[in-house]
Amino acid sequence: DGSQITPAPEFVPPVGAIQVGWFINPHRADTAYVKDLEFDVLAPGDLRDTSGEGDDSYAVQTVNQERFVRECRRLEQLMGDYRRLPLAERPVCFFDGSFIISFAGKISPNRAEPYIDAIRSLLEASERFEVPLIGFVDNSRSRDVVTMLGHVLGETAIPDANDGDLLSPLLQAWGDRSPFLICARHDALSVADKAGFYRNVAFCYMRLTQDRPPARVEVPRWMVENGVAAAAMDILRAECVVGAGYPYAIETADALAVISARDRERFYALFQQFAQQAAIEFRQARKAYSKVQRR
């Protein structure tokens, strides 16, 4: 999982940071678990608007994009680290979010391409290394099943609901799940012929708590076709027992990666000290200066 410090308008020049955390649990008494982080600073040169569009949000978008890409890249590296283990000993990897990145169809092509490349590469790595991968969405608003039924039965026959709400009455017992379906979402990305990887994603819905709709669970298509998806779903269920309805591995990585408001203030205080020592011009609003001085 990851977190970020986006450039604040009260500080000049702009600077940002990305923190990616990961948790590896071998589930063996003789092998220690791993909790680790990588932290990178994005310097003003990394955040300079080179688009020529004069977009005030360019630097913030760059930090958010870089965080997503680095999360995917780190997970891909971890899968590669375990590729030589016997198939039965390879871990299940968890991604906090969806592989179906419809949001990328709503941003500029130049901005969307790194997101597309990162997800495509992640899915390909899972298949190439034969390491199971799960994308988990706790509160999905997706309507893929609803849309499919609307095409078959007519839109007026389908309630105005999302997939989780629609399937909730059918998945009553804890751990119940729907069959896997291949994603063929029609969105701006697929219209632009940039969503071919959608067809390499299978998804289902699983009941993991009684007080919320079923969660959306996504896996690379190869896992379903090779018969390893069912075993991965059992591991997901076990993770959610420990995590009280949420995968413990994702929960732990999130706690590792989070950047608090206090961390952010310390970051800018350190950057100010560095700028002064390096004779770099650094300006800040009076309110921000007061906060740094008090802390």
Backbone as CSV, one residue per row, in Angstrom:
resi,resn,N_x,N_y,N_z,CA_x,CA_y,CA_z,C_x,C_y,C_z
1,ASP,0.854,-1.173,0.000,0.000,0.000,0.000,0.895,1.228,0.000
2,GLY,0.288,2.388,-0.239,1.095,3.593,-0.321,0.392,4.803,0.251
3,SER,1.175,5.844,0.450,0.667,7.128,0.903,1.548,8.198,0.285
4,GLN,1.108,9.445,0.354,1.870,10.490,-0.301,1.720,11.824,0.416
5,ILE,2.695,12.676,0.175,2.617,14.081,0.567,2.560,14.868,-0.729
6,THR,1.434,15.486,-0.979,1.291,16.272,-2.202,1.796,17.693,-1.966
7,PRO,2.257,18.355,-3.014,2.777,19.714,-2.851,1.718,20.649,-2.271
8,ALA,2.112,21.412,-1.282,1.197,22.360,-0.644,1.371,23.735,-1.277
9,PRO,0.274,24.415,-1.582,0.378,25.723,-2.244,1.080,26.777,-1.402
10,GLU,1.128,26.560,-0.078,1.760,27.568,0.775,3.283,27.450,0.812
11,PHE,3.834,26.419,0.135,5.284,26.246,0.110,5.803,26.366,-1.317
12,VAL,6.875,27.117,-1.508,7.525,27.286,-2.803,9.033,27.120,-2.590
13,PRO,9.710,26.247,-3.391,9.202,25.505,-4.551,8.393,24.280,-4.129
14,PRO,7.628,23.705,-5.066,6.820,22.528,-4.733,7.697,21.307,-4.490
15,VAL,7.306,20.522,-3.519,8.011,19.281,-3.223,6.981,18.268,-2.747
16,GLY,7.211,17.011,-3.050,6.283,15.955,-2.642,7.052,14.734,-2.177
17,ALA,6.325,13.747,-1.695,6.958,12.520,-1.230,5.994,11.353,-1.373
18,ILE,6.567,10.169,-1.499,5.789,8.938,-1.642,6.341,7.908,-0.670
19,GLN,5.445,7.216,-0.004,5.840,6.135,0.893,5.065,4.877,0.527
20,VAL,5.780,3.806,0.262,5.170,2.524,-0.087,5.560,1.505,0.977
21,GLY,4.567,0.819,1.518,4.819,-0.180,2.546,4.355,-1.554,2.114
22,TRP,5.038,-2.589,2.598,4.625,-3.951,2.268,4.821,-4.865,3.475
23,PHE,4.018,-5.897,3.507,4.001,-6.858,4.611,4.062,-8.255,4.014
24,ILE,5.040,-9.034,4.444,5.211,-10.408,3.963,5.082,-11.338,5.154
25,ASN,4.116,-12.235,5.102,3.880,-13.165,6.201,4.047,-14.594,5.698
26,PRO,5.169,-15.253,6.029,5.396,-16.627,5.561,4.504,-17.660,6.245
27,HIS,3.864,-17.291,7.364,3.021,-18.224,8.130,3.812,-19.466,8.552
28,ARG,5.047,-19.236,8.975,5.897,-20.326,9.455,6.541,-19.904,10.770
29,ALA,6.592,-20.842,11.699,7.155,-20.530,13.010,8.643,-20.223,12.926
30,ASP,9.331,-20.805,11.939,10.782,-20.638,11.841,11.193,-19.500,10.908
31,THR,10.222,-18.743,10.379,10.528,-17.660,9.442,9.822,-16.387,9.889
32,ALA,10.582,-15.332,10.050,10.011,-14.068,10.520,9.243,-13.368,9.406
33,TYR,8.223,-12.629,9.801,7.510,-11.813,8.819,8.330,-10.565,8.515
34,VAL,7.967,-9.891,7.444,8.683,-8.694,7.001,7.708,-7.527,6.944
35,LYS,8.078,-6.435,7.580,7.383,-5.155,7.422,8.426,-4.145,6.972
36,ASP,8.203,-3.552,5.815,9.231,-2.659,5.295,8.607,-1.495,4.535
37,LEU,9.425,-0.468,4.330,8.979,0.759,3.676,10.035,1.250,2.703
38,GLU,9.581,1.958,1.683,10.500,2.780,0.903,9.890,4.185,0.805
39,PHE,10.731,5.167,0.963,10.287,6.565,0.989,11.106,7.340,-0.028
40,ASP,10.432,8.053,-0.901,11.115,8.820,-1.938,10.582,10.244,-1.965
41,VAL,11.494,11.174,-2.134,11.138,12.585,-2.269,11.069,12.939,-3.746
42,LEU,10.017,13.643,-4.129,9.894,14.161,-5.487,10.297,15.628,-5.456
43,ALA,11.433,15.917,-6.060,12.010,17.256,-6.027,11.250,18.197,-6.958
44,PRO,11.479,19.496,-6.826,10.785,20.453,-7.697,10.918,20.138,-9.180
45,GLY,12.089,19.650,-9.593,12.264,19.306,-11.002,11.366,18.172,-11.455
46,ASP,11.051,17.247,-10.533,10.156,16.127,-10.867,8.717,16.587,-11.028
47,LEU,8.392,17.728,-10.429,7.005,18.198,-10.387,6.753,19.382,-11.309
48,ARG,7.765,19.746,-12.074,7.617,20.889,-12.974,6.672,20.535,-14.113
49,ASP,5.747,21.434,-14.418,4.753,21.215,-15.473,5.427,21.312,-16.835
50,THR,5.547,20.150,-17.497,6.146,20.118,-18.836,5.092,19.928,-19.920
51,SER,3.823,19.963,-19.519,2.749,19.716,-20.481,2.461,20.929,-21.348
52,GLY,2.840,22.109,-20.857,2.546,23.326,-21.592,1.114,23.784,-21.454
53,GLU,0.339,23.113,-20.589,-1.078,23.437,-20.434,-1.335,24.382,-19.262
54,GLY,-0.318,24.647,-18.471,-0.490,25.548,-17.333,-1.462,25.032,-16.297
55,ASP,-1.466,23.723,-16.073,-2.405,23.110,-15.134,-1.890,23.279,-13.705
56,ASP,-2.665,23.980,-12.873,-2.250,24.220,-11.492,-2.156,22.927,-10.683
57,SER,-2.881,21.890,-11.092,-2.893,20.634,-10.339,-1.854,19.642,-10.855
58,TYR,-1.000,20.066,-11.764,-0.038,19.153,-12.392,0.826,18.447,-11.353
59,ALA,1.377,19.201,-10.402,2.282,18.617,-9.415,1.561,17.602,-8.532
60,VAL,0.344,17.926,-8.105,-0.429,17.005,-7.262,-0.747,15.728,-8.031
61,GLN,-1.164,15.867,-9.282,-1.467,14.699,-10.104,-0.229,13.832,-10.311
62,THR,0.922,14.474,-10.444,2.165,13.726,-10.637,2.496,12.881,-9.419
63,VAL,2.328,13.445,-8.232,2.596,12.690,-7.007,1.635,11.508,-6.887
64,ASN,0.344,11.738,-7.111,-0.642,10.661,-7.008,-0.364,9.560,-8.021
65,GLN,-0.007,9.956,-9.233,0.293,8.982,-10.280,1.531,8.165,-9.925
66,GLU,2.546,8.851,-9.444,3.796,8.158,-9.115,3.596,7.182,-7.964
67,ARG,2.750,7.538,-7.019,2.453,6.611,-5.925,1.824,5.332,-6.467
68,PHE,0.833,5.460,-7.330,0.155,4.296,-7.898,1.146,3.418,-8.650
69,VAL,1.957,4.032,-9.485,2.919,3.286,-10.301,3.911,2.548,-9.413
70,ARG,4.384,3.197,-8.369,5.389,2.566,-7.513,4.797,1.453,-6.662
71,GLU,3.544,1.580,-6.265,2.886,0.471,-5.571,2.852,-0.761,-6.464
72,CYS,2.430,-0.570,-7.711,2.356,-1.688,-8.658,3.734,-2.269,-8.921
73,ARG,4.712,-1.393,-9.095,6.070,-1.845,-9.402,6.652,-2.653,-8.247
74,ARG,6.412,-2.195,-7.024,6.955,-2.914,-5.869,6.302,-4.280,-5.725
75,LEU,4.998,-4.354,-5.942,4.301,-5.632,-5.865,4.804,-6.576,-6.954
76,GLU,5.048,-6.034,-8.126,5.589,-6.836,-9.224,6.974,-7.386,-8.866
77,GLN,7.800,-6.564,-8.235,9.126,-7.018,-7.814,9.026,-8.134,-6.778
78,LEU,8.087,-7.999,-5.849,7.909,-9.031,-4.832,7.464,-10.346,-5.452
79,MET,6.569,-10.277,-6.440,6.148,-11.501,-7.124,7.337,-12.158,-7.805
80,GLY,8.190,-11.352,-8.418,9.379,-11.889,-9.064,10.321,-12.559,-8.085
81,ASP,10.391,-12.047,-6.860,11.272,-12.634,-5.847,10.870,-14.064,-5.494
82,TYR,9.596,-14.395,-5.660,9.098,-15.713,-5.250,8.844,-16.650,-6.428
83,ARG,9.250,-16.266,-7.611,8.905,-17.051,-8.799,9.607,-18.406,-8.843
84,ARG,10.712,-18.559,-8.119,11.459,-19.815,-8.184,11.001,-20.832,-7.139
85,LEU,10.108,-20.438,-6.264,9.575,-21.391,-5.293,8.683,-22.412,-5.989
86,PRO,8.546,-23.615,-5.418,7.561,-24.553,-5.967,6.181,-23.902,-6.003
87,LEU,5.373,-24.277,-6.970,4.072,-23.634,-7.156,3.249,-23.611,-5.876
88,ALA,3.280,-24.721,-5.134,2.461,-24.820,-3.924,2.930,-23.871,-2.822
89,GLU,4.157,-23.360,-2.923,4.706,-22.502,-1.874,4.707,-21.025,-2.250
90,ARG,4.262,-20.703,-3.444,4.259,-19.302,-3.853,3.148,-18.548,-3.120
91,PRO,3.424,-17.329,-2.716,2.452,-16.590,-1.901,1.281,-16.078,-2.726
92,VAL,0.235,-15.699,-2.032,-0.843,-14.919,-2.641,-0.544,-13.453,-2.348
93,CYS,-0.533,-12.629,-3.387,-0.246,-11.204,-3.234,-1.546,-10.408,-3.264
94,PHE,-1.601,-9.366,-2.449,-2.809,-8.543,-2.350,-2.542,-7.130,-2.858
95,PHE,-3.489,-6.639,-3.646,-3.463,-5.268,-4.157,-4.693,-4.560,-3.609
96,ASP,-4.485,-3.425,-2.978,-5.599,-2.692,-2.367,-6.269,-1.819,-3.420
97,GLY,-7.264,-2.386,-4.102,-7.962,-1.631,-5.137,-8.334,-2.510,-6.309
98,SER,-8.807,-1.863,-7.360,-9.308,-2.561,-8.545,-8.295,-2.495,-9.678
99,PHE,-8.275,-3.551,-10.477,-7.469,-3.556,-11.704,-8.210,-2.878,-12.859
100,ILE,-9.486,-2.637,-12.666,-10.314,-2.008,-13.707,-10.309,-0.504,-13.448
101,ILE,-9.400,0.188,-14.093,-9.125,1.593,-13.761,-9.918,2.533,-14.670
102,SER,-11.220,2.537,-14.517,-12.081,3.390,-15.345,-11.715,4.866,-15.225
103,PHE,-11.208,5.263,-14.064,-10.864,6.677,-13.872,-9.824,7.152,-14.888
104,ALA,-9.007,6.223,-15.393,-7.961,6.615,-16.339,-8.540,7.084,-17.668
105,GLY,-9.790,6.712,-17.938,-10.435,7.180,-19.158,-10.972,8.590,-19.045
106,LYS,-10.906,9.155,-17.849,-11.443,10.496,-17.620,-10.347,11.546,-17.478
107,ILE,-9.101,11.128,-17.664,-7.988,12.067,-17.584,-7.268,12.090,-18.925
108,SER,-6.336,12.989,-19.082,-5.660,13.136,-20.371,-4.900,11.861,-20.723
109,PRO,-4.756,11.549,-22.011,-4.041,10.335,-22.429,-2.630,10.249,-21.853
110,ASN,-1.907,11.351,-21.825,-0.551,11.340,-21.276,-0.553,10.990,-19.796
111,ARG,-1.570,11.443,-19.087,-1.693,11.177,-17.668,-2.160,9.734,-17.429
112,ALA,-2.990,9.224,-18.331,-3.569,7.889,-18.160,-2.571,6.776,-18.452
113,GLU,-1.649,7.008,-19.380,-0.771,5.943,-19.862,0.020,5.262,-18.753
114,PRO,0.625,5.984,-17.801,1.362,5.302,-16.733,0.480,4.394,-15.878
115,TYR,-0.770,4.798,-15.628,-1.688,3.935,-14.881,-1.968,2.650,-15.656
116,ILE,-2.246,2.803,-16.944,-2.549,1.646,-17.791,-1.358,0.701,-17.843
117,ASP,-0.177,1.256,-18.078,1.029,0.433,-18.175,1.309,-0.297,-16.868
118,ALA,1.078,0.380,-15.732,1.367,-0.227,-14.432,0.465,-1.424,-14.162
119,ILE,-0.834,-1.287,-14.436,-1.764,-2.393,-14.198,-1.526,-3.524,-15.189
120,ARG,-1.334,-3.179,-16.442,-1.076,-4.211,-17.447,0.171,-5.018,-17.084
121,SER,1.221,-4.327,-16.677,2.463,-5.000,-16.308,2.279,-5.873,-15.070
122,LEU,1.484,-5.406,-14.112,1.229,-6.174,-12.894,0.494,-7.471,-13.209
123,LEU,-0.533,-7.395,-14.039,-1.285,-8.587,-14.422,-0.405,-9.562,-15.196
124,GLU,0.409,-9.039,-16.094,1.300,-9.895,-16.884,2.343,-10.567,-15.998
125,ALA,2.847,-9.843,-14.997,3.839,-10.422,-14.090,3.242,-11.567,-13.282
126,SER,2.018,-11.394,-12.812,1.352,-12.461,-12.066,1.261,-13.735,-12.902
127,GLU,0.880,-13.583,-14.163,0.767,-14.757,-15.037,2.139,-15.326,-15.378
128,ARG,3.086,-14.463,-15.663,4.426,-14.920,-16.064,5.114,-15.670,-14.923
129,PHE,4.990,-15.155,-13.702,5.631,-15.781,-12.550,4.755,-16.846,-11.903
130,GLU,3.494,-16.936,-12.342,2.516,-17.864,-11.755,2.389,-17.635,-10.247
131,VAL,2.285,-16.377,-9.880,2.067,-15.987,-8.486,0.657,-15.413,-8.371
132,PRO,-0.210,-16.027,-7.574,-1.591,-15.537,-7.449,-1.643,-14.095,-6.947
133,LEU,-2.600,-13.356,-7.479,-2.754,-11.936,-7.166,-4.231,-11.643,-6.947
134,ILE,-4.549,-10.895,-5.903,-5.930,-10.536,-5.585,-6.042,-9.024,-5.467
135,GLY,-6.984,-8.446,-6.192,-7.347,-7.046,-6.017,-8.613,-6.980,-5.173
136,PHE,-8.580,-6.228,-4.088,-9.689,-6.225,-3.131,-10.311,-4.840,-3.054
137,VAL,-11.644,-4.783,-3.220,-12.383,-3.520,-3.134,-13.488,-3.713,-2.104
138,ASP,-13.329,-3.101,-0.956,-14.237,-3.342,0.167,-15.630,-2.769,-0.070
139,ASN,-15.708,-1.582,-0.642,-17.000,-0.908,-0.806,-17.169,-0.498,-2.264
140,SER,-17.268,-1.478,-3.122,-17.308,-1.213,-4.562,-18.651,-0.629,-4.983
141,ARG,-18.589,0.333,-5.893,-19.799,0.896,-6.493,-19.955,0.424,-7.936
142,SER,-19.206,-0.582,-8.321,-19.233,-1.071,-9.704,-20.593,-1.650,-10.066
143,ARG,-20.910,-1.583,-11.356,-22.208,-2.041,-11.856,-22.041,-2.978,-13.065
144,ASP,-20.998,-3.771,-13.067,-20.757,-4.656,-14.206,-21.846,-5.717,-14.342
145,VAL,-22.212,-6.349,-13.235,-23.264,-7.378,-13.278,-24.611,-6.734,-13.583
146,VAL,-24.879,-5.598,-12.949,-26.134,-4.879,-13.197,-26.254,-4.510,-14.671
147,THR,-25.179,-4.015,-15.245,-25.193,-3.628,-16.659,-25.417,-4.834,-17.556
148,MET,-24.759,-5.944,-17.245,-24.928,-7.156,-18.039,-26.385,-7.626,-18.016
149,LEU,-26.983,-7.660,-16.833,-28.377,-8.091,-16.729,-29.312,-7.107,-17.419
150,GLY,-28.944,-5.824,-17.388,-29.751,-4.829,-18.088,-29.785,-5.074,-19.580
151,HIS,-28.659,-5.505,-20.143,-28.613,-5.814,-21.576,-29.462,-7.043,-21.900
152,VAL,-29.483,-8.001,-20.973,-30.208,-9.255,-21.219,-31.706,-9.097,-20.965
153,LEU,-32.058,-8.470,-19.861,-33.455,-8.414,-19.430,-34.148,-7.095,-19.744
154,GLY,-33.360,-6.110,-20.126,-33.926,-4.778,-20.316,-33.656,-3.932,-19.091
155,GLU,-33.265,-2.711,-19.299,-32.856,-1.864,-18.182,-33.974,-1.628,-17.170
156,THR,-35.210,-1.612,-17.623,-36.317,-1.347,-16.695,-36.540,-2.496,-15.722
157,ALA,-36.002,-3.681,-16.048,-36.192,-4.841,-15.173,-35.148,-4.907,-14.065
158,ILE,-34.146,-4.037,-14.133,-33.041,-4.082,-13.181,-33.114,-2.877,-12.247
159,PRO,-32.982,-3.099,-10.940,-33.043,-1.968,-10.006,-31.843,-1.048,-10.175
160,ASP,-32.022,0.181,-9.762,-30.933,1.156,-9.807,-30.029,0.908,-8.605
161,ALA,-29.135,-0.065,-8.758,-28.274,-0.481,-7.655,-26.901,-0.834,-8.203
162,ASN,-25.951,-1.015,-7.314,-24.643,-1.504,-7.742,-24.595,-3.021,-7.569
163,ASP,-23.517,-3.619,-8.014,-23.418,-5.080,-7.994,-23.512,-5.646,-6.583
164,GLY,-22.837,-5.002,-5.637,-22.848,-5.509,-4.273,-24.240,-5.544,-3.676
165,ASP,-25.009,-4.481,-3.891,-26.381,-4.442,-3.382,-27.250,-5.487,-4.076
166,LEU,-27.057,-5.647,-5.382,-27.853,-6.609,-6.141,-27.608,-8.040,-5.669
167,LEU,-26.347,-8.373,-5.402,-25.992,-9.749,-5.058,-26.086,-10.042,-3.564
168,SER,-26.231,-9.015,-2.753,-26.223,-9.203,-1.308,-27.252,-10.228,-0.815
169,PRO,-28.515,-10.201,-1.296,-29.486,-11.191,-0.813,-29.136,-12.627,-1.198
170,LEU,-28.321,-12.795,-2.236,-27.954,-14.136,-2.699,-26.731,-14.684,-1.979
171,LEU,-25.998,-13.814,-1.303,-24.775,-14.216,-0.605,-24.982,-13.957,0.881
172,GLN,-25.724,-14.828,1.526,-26.163,-14.563,2.899,-25.189,-15.063,3.950
173,ALA,-24.560,-16.202,3.707,-23.658,-16.771,4.707,-22.252,-16.202,4.552
174,TRP,-21.559,-16.085,5.680,-20.191,-15.579,5.627,-19.341,-16.464,4.717
175,GLY,-18.577,-15.841,3.842,-17.698,-16.573,2.931,-18.336,-16.945,1.613
176,ASP,-19.660,-16.782,1.502,-20.316,-17.058,0.214,-19.766,-16.120,-0.854
177,ARG,-19.645,-16.640,-2.064,-19.214,-15.784,-3.166,-19.980,-16.126,-4.431
178,SER,-19.988,-15.191,-5.346,-20.585,-15.411,-6.662,-19.600,-16.176,-7.537
179,PRO,-20.044,-16.689,-8.683,-19.087,-17.250,-9.650,-18.173,-16.144,-10.173
180,PHE,-17.042,-16.545,-10.705,-16.164,-15.571,-11.355,-16.725,-15.197,-12.715
181,LEU,-16.633,-13.919,-13.034,-17.045,-13.387,-14.327,-15.867,-12.637,-14.939
182,ILE,-15.774,-12.650,-16.253,-14.741,-11.887,-16.947,-15.237,-10.461,-17.136
183,CYS,-14.391,-9.498,-16.843,-14.797,-8.100,-16.940,-14.759,-7.624,-18.392
184,ALA,-15.872,-7.081,-18.854,-15.968,-6.516,-20.206,-16.607,-5.138,-20.113
185,ARG,-16.121,-4.348,-19.170,-16.740,-3.051,-18.905,-16.626,-2.118,-20.114
186,HIS,-17.730,-1.440,-20.386,-17.768,-0.437,-21.450,-17.609,0.928,-20.795
187,ASP,-16.420,1.501,-20.918,-16.171,2.817,-20.341,-15.314,3.625,-21.303
188,ALA,-14.921,4.801,-20.874,-14.159,5.684,-21.762,-12.839,5.063,-22.183
189,LEU,-12.243,4.266,-21.306,-10.968,3.637,-21.632,-11.142,2.557,-22.695
190,SER,-12.202,1.763,-22.567,-12.444,0.722,-23.569,-12.885,1.315,-24.894
191,VAL,-13.637,2.412,-24.858,-14.042,3.089,-26.095,-12.810,3.584,-26.849
192,ALA,-11.796,4.019,-26.111,-10.549,4.491,-26.722,-9.618,3.344,-27.097
193,ASP,-10.104,2.102,-26.941,-9.339,0.902,-27.293,-8.044,0.795,-26.478
194,LYS,-8.129,1.157,-25.193,-6.958,1.076,-24.324,-7.189,0.162,-23.127
195,ALA,-8.281,-0.594,-23.167,-8.634,-1.423,-22.014,-8.647,-2.905,-22.368
196,GLY,-7.767,-3.313,-23.270,-7.713,-4.730,-23.622,-7.419,-5.618,-22.431
197,PHE,-6.690,-5.087,-21.454,-6.348,-5.884,-20.273,-7.561,-6.171,-19.395
198,TYR,-8.665,-5.444,-19.576,-9.872,-5.744,-18.806,-10.266,-7.214,-18.963
199,ARG,-10.104,-7.735,-20.174,-10.497,-9.124,-20.443,-9.595,-10.129,-19.742
200,ASN,-8.500,-9.656,-19.184,-7.609,-10.529,-18.420,-7.901,-10.467,-16.925
201,VAL,-9.037,-9.862,-16.576,-9.436,-9.731,-15.170,-10.750,-10.465,-14.945
202,ALA,-10.763,-11.341,-13.943,-12.000,-11.992,-13.504,-12.373,-11.415,-12.140
203,PHE,-13.672,-11.370,-11.871,-14.098,-10.808,-10.585,-15.260,-11.609,-10.018
204,CYS,-15.399,-11.531,-8.710,-16.555,-12.111,-8.026,-16.890,-11.195,-6.855
205,TYR,-17.981,-11.514,-6.175,-18.363,-10.787,-4.960,-18.440,-11.787,-3.818
206,MET,-17.916,-11.395,-2.661,-17.817,-12.307,-1.524,-18.350,-11.644,-0.256
207,ARG,-19.157,-12.403,0.479,-19.688,-11.936,1.763,-18.625,-12.141,2.845
208,LEU,-18.160,-11.034,3.426,-17.126,-11.105,4.453,-17.538,-10.433,5.757
209,THR,-18.636,-9.683,5.724,-19.233,-9.105,6.933,-20.745,-9.130,6.754
210,GLN,-21.471,-9.047,7.859,-22.929,-9.034,7.779,-23.501,-7.621,7.709
211,ASP,-22.689,-6.623,8.046,-23.213,-5.256,8.097,-22.872,-4.429,6.858
212,ARG,-22.206,-5.048,5.863,-21.879,-4.339,4.628,-22.151,-5.242,3.440
213,PRO,-22.352,-4.672,2.265,-22.551,-5.505,1.073,-21.312,-6.351,0.790
214,PRO,-21.447,-7.371,-0.025,-20.286,-8.195,-0.383,-19.175,-7.356,-1.013
215,ALA,-17.948,-7.766,-0.750,-16.788,-7.077,-1.323,-16.541,-7.576,-2.743
216,ARG,-15.972,-6.718,-3.559,-15.573,-7.111,-4.909,-14.140,-7.655,-4.841
217,VAL,-13.953,-8.816,-5.441,-12.649,-9.479,-5.450,-12.249,-9.724,-6.901
218,GLU,-11.069,-9.266,-7.271,-10.594,-9.417,-8.645,-9.316,-10.251,-8.672
219,VAL,-9.174,-11.054,-9.714,-7.961,-11.852,-9.913,-7.608,-11.833,-11.395
220,PRO,-6.343,-12.066,-11.737,-6.009,-12.242,-13.148,-6.733,-13.467,-13.716
221,ARG,-7.132,-13.385,-14.943,-7.924,-14.439,-15.580,-7.225,-15.794,-15.553
222,TRP,-5.906,-15.797,-15.637,-5.182,-17.062,-15.688,-5.435,-17.900,-14.437
223,MET,-5.690,-17.255,-13.295,-5.925,-18.001,-12.066,-7.191,-18.834,-12.151
224,VAL,-8.221,-18.300,-12.778,-9.473,-19.043,-12.956,-9.268,-20.176,-13.951
225,GLU,-8.611,-19.876,-15.062,-8.419,-20.875,-16.112,-7.487,-21.999,-15.673
226,ASN,-6.542,-21.698,-14.766,-5.601,-22.719,-14.291,-6.061,-23.405,-13.012
227,GLY,-7.233,-23.033,-12.514,-7.800,-23.716,-11.359,-7.184,-23.364,-10.019
228,VAL,-6.546,-22.200,-9.913,-5.936,-21.820,-8.634,-6.722,-20.729,-7.910
229,ALA,-7.763,-20.212,-8.536,-8.510,-19.102,-7.938,-9.255,-19.528,-6.676
230,ALA,-9.820,-20.735,-6.678,-10.609,-21.181,-5.523,-9.749,-21.258,-4.264
231,ALA,-8.527,-21.787,-4.401,-7.629,-21.869,-3.245,-7.244,-20.476,-2.761
232,ALA,-7.049,-19.556,-3.694,-6.725,-18.176,-3.316,-7.883,-17.532,-2.557
233,MET,-9.125,-17.892,-2.915,-10.279,-17.348,-2.201,-10.334,-17.862,-0.764
234,ASP,-9.882,-19.093,-0.541,-9.818,-19.600,0.828,-8.793,-18.819,1.650
235,ILE,-7.684,-18.471,1.019,-6.677,-17.668,1.716,-7.232,-16.281,2.023
236,LEU,-7.980,-15.715,1.081,-8.620,-14.419,1.330,-9.569,-14.510,2.519
237,ARG,-10.359,-15.568,2.582,-11.278,-15.733,3.714,-10.502,-15.783,5.029
238,ALA,-9.397,-16.532,5.040,-8.592,-16.638,6.258,-8.023,-15.277,6.655
239,GLU,-7.557,-14.507,5.670,-7.040,-13.165,5.944,-8.119,-12.281,6.573
240,CYS,-9.342,-12.443,6.095,-10.436,-11.602,6.584,-10.943,-12.044,7.951
241,VAL,-10.705,-13.296,8.324,-10.998,-13.718,9.695,-10.081,-12.967,10.657
242,VAL,-8.806,-12.936,10.329,-7.831,-12.247,11.182,-8.070,-10.740,11.160
243,GLY,-8.438,-10.219,9.995,-8.625,-8.777,9.839,-10.028,-8.289,10.104
244,ALA,-10.882,-9.132,10.685,-12.255,-8.733,11.031,-13.010,-8.188,9.822
245,GLY,-12.973,-8.940,8.732,-13.731,-8.568,7.540,-12.917,-7.875,6.477
246,TYR,-11.644,-7.609,6.757,-10.765,-6.946,5.791,-9.452,-7.718,5.770
247,PRO,-8.848,-7.925,4.604,-7.613,-8.726,4.560,-6.534,-8.162,5.482
248,TYR,-6.044,-9.001,6.363,-5.063,-8.547,7.350,-3.789,-8.031,6.685
249,ALA,-3.380,-8.666,5.590,-2.156,-8.239,4.904,-2.290,-6.810,4.386
250,ILE,-3.436,-6.488,3.789,-3.658,-5.130,3.279,-3.758,-4.143,4.441
251,GLU,-4.458,-4.550,5.477,-4.623,-3.692,6.663,-3.270,-3.336,7.270
252,THR,-2.381,-4.324,7.342,-1.061,-4.106,7.926,-0.205,-3.215,7.041
253,ALA,-0.247,-3.457,5.728,0.515,-2.619,4.797,0.021,-1.175,4.838
254,ASP,-1.290,-1.005,4.976,-1.859,0.342,5.057,-1.353,1.072,6.298
255,ALA,-1.344,0.371,7.428,-0.866,0.985,8.669,0.610,1.361,8.567
256,LEU,1.374,0.550,7.839,2.791,0.849,7.637,2.986,2.095,6.786
257,ALA,2.204,2.180,5.713,2.446,3.192,4.686,1.875,4.561,5.015
258,VAL,0.926,4.635,5.925,0.207,5.891,6.146,1.154,7.014,6.583
259,ILE,0.921,8.192,6.041,1.663,9.400,6.421,0.699,10.314,7.168
260,SER,0.995,10.587,8.412,0.100,11.387,9.249,0.323,12.880,9.017
261,ALA,-0.582,13.689,9.566,-0.420,15.138,9.484,0.866,15.573,10.182
262,ARG,1.187,14.897,11.274,2.426,15.200,11.996,3.640,14.886,11.125
263,ASP,3.592,13.756,10.419,4.687,13.394,9.513,4.867,14.454,8.431
264,ARG,3.753,14.926,7.923,3.797,15.943,6.868,4.464,17.227,7.369
265,GLU,4.122,17.647,8.574,4.718,18.857,9.138,6.218,18.684,9.352
266,ARG,6.610,17.521,9.825,8.038,17.242,10.025,8.769,17.236,8.687
267,PHE,8.119,16.698,7.664,8.730,16.654,6.333,9.044,18.062,5.840
268,TYR,8.079,18.963,5.968,8.297,20.324,5.483,9.312,21.077,6.342
269,ALA,9.350,20.770,7.634,10.362,21.394,8.489,11.762,20.956,8.069
270,LEU,11.916,19.666,7.772,13.210,19.153,7.317,13.581,19.721,5.955
271,PHE,12.575,19.847,5.084,12.853,20.410,3.764,13.304,21.865,3.887
272,GLN,12.692,22.596,4.794,13.091,23.986,5.012,14.546,24.059,5.485
273,GLN,14.917,23.177,6.416,16.298,23.154,6.895,17.265,22.834,5.762
274,PHE,16.889,21.843,4.944,17.740,21.470,3.810,17.891,22.629,2.833
275,ALA,16.780,23.304,2.546,16.817,24.418,1.598,17.738,25.531,2.099
276,GLN,17.684,25.793,3.387,18.544,26.835,3.955,20.017,26.448,3.866
277,GLN,20.318,25.185,4.165,21.706,24.723,4.113,22.244,24.698,2.687
278,ALA,21.356,24.402,1.725,21.775,24.306,0.327,21.600,25.614,-0.424
279,ALA,21.229,26.661,0.286,21.016,27.983,-0.320,19.980,27.935,-1.434
280,ILE,18.900,27.181,-1.183,17.779,27.103,-2.126,16.690,28.058,-1.644
281,GLU,16.179,28.855,-2.553,15.108,29.781,-2.179,13.892,28.993,-1.706
282,PHE,13.395,29.323,-0.540,12.247,28.620,0.041,11.314,29.651,0.655
283,ARG,10.061,29.648,0.220,9.076,30.596,0.741,7.874,29.838,1.285
284,GLN,7.263,30.404,2.296,6.065,29.789,2.852,5.145,30.871,3.401
285,ALA,3.867,30.558,3.409,2.885,31.490,3.958,3.110,31.652,5.457
286,ARG,2.687,32.788,5.988,2.914,33.060,7.406,2.282,32.001,8.313
287,LYS,1.087,31.534,7.937,0.414,30.531,8.770,1.227,29.253,8.821
288,ALA,1.730,28.823,7.665,2.540,27.608,7.624,3.828,27.797,8.420
289,TYR,4.436,28.983,8.287,5.672,29.263,9.028,5.426,29.177,10.533
290,SER,4.304,29.718,10.975,3.967,29.697,12.394,3.820,28.273,12.904
291,LYS,3.181,27.422,12.097,3.000,26.022,12.503,4.342,25.325,12.669
292,VAL,5.223,25.523,11.670,6.529,24.872,11.724,7.304,25.334,12.951
293,GLN,7.251,26.644,13.244,7.978,27.179,14.389,7.449,26.611,15.705
294,ARG,6.127,26.471,15.809,5.528,25.950,17.052,5.875,24.492,17.272
295,ARG,6.061,23.755,16.171,6.272,22.315,16.301,7.747,21.936,16.246
